[in-house]
Amino acid sequence: MRSRFSGRFLTILVAGLSVFAMAVWSFSQAAPAQGQGGGGARGGRGGGGGGRGGDAAAAEPTPRLPDGTINLGRAPNDVDGKWRLPYIQNMANNSPDRPQAGGGAGGGAARGGRAGGGAAAAPDASAAPARGGGGRGQRGGAASEPWIPFLPWSAAIYNYNSKNESKYDPEGYCLPPGGPRLYATPYPMVVIQQPELKRIYLIFEGGTHVWREIFMDGRPHPPKDALDGTTWLGHSVGKWEGDTLVVDVVGFNEGTWLDYYGHYHTDQMHLVERWTRPNKATLHYEATIDDPGAFSAPWRTAWDIPWASDGIREYICQENNQYLNHLKDDFGKYIIDHGEDDEKSQ
Amino acid sequence: MQGRRLRFVCLLACLAIAIPALAQFGHPLKGSWSGEWRENRTNEHRILLEFKWEGKYGSNPEGGTLTGTLNPGPNSAPMKNLKVVYPTGGVANADAPWQVHFEADTKDESGAAIHVTVDGFLENIGAYRRFMTGTWQEGTRKGPFKVTANYGL
């Protein structure tokens, strides 16, 4: 009798611990909850996370390929490794052109991961709260980011996205991030260099499992007519300037936003990306956004990307992404036709 | 079983249609728009509009040139005096409609020259079903109109 009781108790205990362990595991896999790791109540897994090893790697020198070129990926003695892309909601806050609190432009100081808050100059007090790019309900729109050279229409749409808290963010629909947002969506990235083929590949765990191919063979971009508005990630050609990889990208479509906050771009966007690896643990990314369709002048944004010693995993954004099913337009009408439900909602 | 499979295929087809339909940002007026203006209860007239946006650094206060065509095709007419007025008041008023005005010289159904004047409001700006409503005037005829954006990257 006693042993039967002990057996039952043990079974219940083991079952209970299993449930608890699964709950903890599930929770650790769950945040942030947006289509691809953004800030809304959206589907998808989110969160690159994992893979410590940055501190140790920071002390290590920058790895190089046998020909002396900077190695932007795993070194031969690495068991695994990836770049843990940060979550940057508002790229304006990471602009080196942003005035710092003490005055003057920031130069290269706008490094390091997360943005989304912080004080900013607000020249139009009537139109903007005192904080630029603040948290929920505090978004100041274009007036809170005077260092971003908006055009009248792009300022108006940015204000609109600020007011509705980016509810039309295409990443919420599991569409791929475009331009610099590829490196600000918090899923890991792996860089594979193939000097013998004169190619560099960037593989993204998030971003709907997309990849980029950078041509390093000196080829020009195809003619504009062949590219105009046709690609999500653009056509990329790269070259080394010393230890800096400079990548020139054109040919974007208009299916993406620059960031979660809703800075628009157009298919006139020309992107110049500069990559450096100052030590093993750090990849520094800087992008110059040259888009006369949306801005009155080019502007820059930049951040560091930390190294993590583990590998990439599988992530399917579309799996159980309910966001589109619940999204309503400005008049309360479902974006996707729900038939009968749609009529009830009106 | 077959019914479930059919439903699944239909769902996939709907998603395949819906997702590209959502994917168009850039200048909110850019692209083609279709709809009608209503002269009276029995006379509705189809409208097709096409707008293009070309930005250029330092070109003008708008930062570029917005052009438009009324009824693109053999009877097309370029828009004149095309003007967009954006909401003022920052984020607080950011969901207010954008005012759009344009004119065009074209021909009516009988082939007679006619001047068109349009004053509209662009709404639902971030959604793929963005639309423009307002007043359409062709010569002495006048009535309300509505056009909805057609999408495709």
Interface residues (C-beta under 8 A of the other chain):
Chain A: D124 S126 A127 A128 R139 G140 G141 A142 A143 L151 P152 W153 A155 A156 I157 N159 Y160 N161 S162 K163 N164 K167 Y168 P170 Y173 C174 L175 G229 T230 N253 E254 G255 T256 W257 Y264 H265 T266 D267 Q268 D291 P292 G293 A294 F295 S296 A297 L324 D329 D330 F331 K333 I335 I336 D337
Chain B: C14 A18 I19 L22 A23 Q24 F25 G26 H27 P28 K30 W53 E54 G55 K56 Y57 G58 P61 E62 G63 G64 V84 Y86 P87 G89 G90 V91 A92 A94 D95 W98 E123 N124 I125 G126 A127 Y128 R129 L153
